[in-house]
Amino acid sequence: ALVSLTLACALMTVLNPLALWDVGLQLSSLATAGLILFVPTFTRGLQHGLLRIGIAPARLPGAVRSVVEDGLVVTVAATVMTLPLIVYYFGRLSLVSLGTNLLIVPVQPLVMLGGSAGVLAGMAGLDLPGQVMLWAPWVGLVWTVAVVRATASLPGASWEIAAFPLPAMLGAYLVLFGLFWRHRLQRWAAHSS
């Protein structure tokens, strides 16, 4: 998956060298890398944590397990990977982003799949069915915008970070990758000595 992500980013950069400086591409790529790298680890950690307090993850109702694993774990993984870049570019640290994302994640498949279906129907000349199909994604988008606005307006929703220079951001990513690969690094160090 990391190789595929790297190839996709490289191809986009070859097609448009300026894409490398596109903040949206950087955030999307890092969020995807976070999912690839951290979701399995965070899921195992969550399952072990639940077992320690006497909760068998397999016995949780499907909806609860889905919200926890697909919502919380995925959101945390993407947030962890994008946070240093967000603070670097925007100089703000959101204290509500995790909760906001948990509230909007359930409607995103509706937005993406329903939107795609509506667009395809419209392209196929099925205007009325296409328009009807686009109502569901519209509701999802209205929900998303309402939640983002409401949580962003909460007192203390974000902190301004006076200075987070490039070396600090790179250091943060070094720490993240070091934490991810610490076991491999420890084994490599043990074999080297």
C-alpha positions in Angstrom: 0.0 0.0 0.0 2.8 2.4 0.8 4.5 1.6 -2.6 1.1 2.3 -4.3 0.7 5.6 -2.5 4.3 6.6 -3.4 3.8 5.7 -7.0 0.5 7.6 -7.2 2.1 10.7 -5.6 5.1 10.4 -7.9 2.9 10.1 -11.0 0.8 13.2 -10.0 4.1 15.1 -9.5 5.4 14.0 -12.9 2.2 15.1 -14.5 2.2 18.4 -12.6 5.5 19.2 -10.7 3.6 22.0 -8.9 1.4 19.3 -7.3 4.2 18.6 -4.9 3.5 22.0 -3.2 -0.3 21.5 -3.1 -1.3 21.4 0.5 -4.4 19.3 -0.3 -2.2 16.6 -2.0 0.2 16.7 1.0 -2.7 16.3 3.5 -4.4 13.6 1.5 -1.2 11.7 1.1 -0.3 11.9 4.7 -3.8 10.9 5.8 -3.6 7.9 3.6 -0.2 7.0 4.9 -1.6 7.3 8.4 -4.3 4.8 7.6 -1.8 2.4 6.0 0.7 2.7 8.9 -1.3 3.2 12.0 -4.8 1.7 11.6 -3.6 -2.0 12.1 -1.5 -1.0 15.1 -4.1 1.2 16.7 -6.8 -1.5 16.1 -4.7 -4.1 17.9 -4.0 -1.7 20.7 -7.6 -0.9 21.1 -8.5 -4.6 21.1 -5.9 -5.3 23.7 -7.1 -2.4 25.8 -10.7 -3.6 25.7 -9.6 -7.1 26.6 -7.7 -5.7 29.6 -10.9 -4.1 31.0 -12.9 -7.3 30.3 -14.6 -6.4 27.1 -14.3 -8.9 24.2 -14.2 -6.8 21.0 -15.9 -9.6 19.1 -18.9 -9.4 21.5 -19.5 -5.7 20.9 -22.6 -4.9 18.8 -21.6 -4.5 15.1 -22.6 -0.8 15.1 -20.6 0.0 18.2 -17.5 -1.9 16.9 -17.9 -0.1 13.5 -18.0 3.3 15.1 -15.0 2.5 17.3 -12.8 0.7 14.8 -13.9 2.4 11.6 -14.6 5.8 13.1 -12.3 6.3 16.0 -9.3 4.4 14.9 -9.3 5.7 11.3 -9.9 9.2 12.5 -7.0 9.0 15.0 -4.7 7.5 12.5 -5.4 10.2 9.9 -5.2 13.0 12.5 -1.9 11.8 13.9 -0.3 11.9 10.5 -1.7 15.2 9.3 -1.5 17.2 12.6 2.2 18.4 12.2 1.5 19.6 8.6 -1.7 21.4 9.6 0.0 23.2 12.5 2.9 24.1 10.2 0.8 25.5 7.4 -2.1 27.0 9.4 -0.5 27.8 12.8 -3.5 26.4 14.6 -4.1 23.3 16.7 -7.7 22.1 16.7 -8.9 20.7 19.9 -12.2 19.5 18.4 -11.1 17.9 15.2 -11.2 14.4 16.6 -14.8 14.8 17.7 -15.8 16.6 14.6 -14.4 13.9 12.4 -16.2 11.2 14.4 -19.5 13.0 13.8 -18.9 13.4 10.1 -17.2 10.1 9.1 -20.5 8.1 9.0 -21.9 10.3 6.2 -18.8 10.5 4.0 -19.4 7.2 2.1 -22.9 8.5 1.4 -21.4 11.7 0.0 -18.8 9.9 -2.1 -20.8 7.0 -3.4 -24.1 8.8 -3.8 -22.4 11.7 -5.4 -20.5 9.4 -7.8 -23.7 7.5 -8.7 -25.6 10.8 -9.3 -22.9 12.2 -11.5 -22.7 8.9 -13.5 -26.4 8.9 -13.9 -26.4 12.5 -15.2 -23.5 11.7 -17.6 -25.6 8.8 -18.9 -28.4 11.2 -19.7 -30.6 10.1 -16.8 -31.1 13.6 -15.5 -34.1 13.1 -13.2 -32.7 9.9 -11.5 -29.3 11.6 -11.3 -30.8 14.6 -9.5 -32.8 12.4 -7.1 -29.6 10.4 -6.4 -27.8 13.6 -5.5 -30.2 14.5 -2.7 -28.6 12.0 -0.3 -25.1 13.3 -0.8 -26.5 16.8 -0.4 -27.9 15.9 3.0 -24.5 14.4 4.0 -22.8 17.6 2.9 -25.2 19.8 4.8 -24.6 17.7 7.9 -20.8 17.9 7.4 -20.8 21.7 7.0 -23.2 22.1 10.0 -21.0 19.9 12.3 -17.8 21.7 11.2 -19.3 25.1 11.8 -20.8 24.2 15.1 -17.7 22.6 16.5 -15.4 25.3 15.2 -17.5 27.9 17.0 -17.0 26.3 20.4 -15.0 28.3 22.9 -11.4 27.1 22.8 -12.0 25.0 19.7 -8.4 25.7 18.5 -5.2 27.2 19.8 -3.0 29.4 17.8 0.6 28.1 17.6 2.9 31.1 17.4 5.8 29.3 15.6 6.0 25.8 14.2 8.9 26.0 11.7 9.8 23.5 9.1 12.4 21.8 11.4 9.8 21.3 14.1 7.4 19.7 11.6 10.1 17.4 10.2 11.1 16.5 13.7 7.5 15.6 14.5 7.4 13.3 11.5 10.7 11.8 12.5 9.3 10.9 15.9 6.1 9.5 14.3 8.1 7.3 11.9 10.5 6.3 14.7 7.6 5.2 16.9 6.1 3.2 14.0 9.4 1.5 13.1 10.9 1.3 16.6 10.6 -2.5 16.9 12.4 -2.9 13.5 15.0 -0.4 14.5 15.5 -2.2 17.8 15.9 -5.6 16.0 18.3 -4.0 13.5 20.4 -2.4 16.3 20.5 -5.8 18.2 21.6 -7.6 15.0 24.2 -4.9 14.2 26.0 -5.1 17.6 
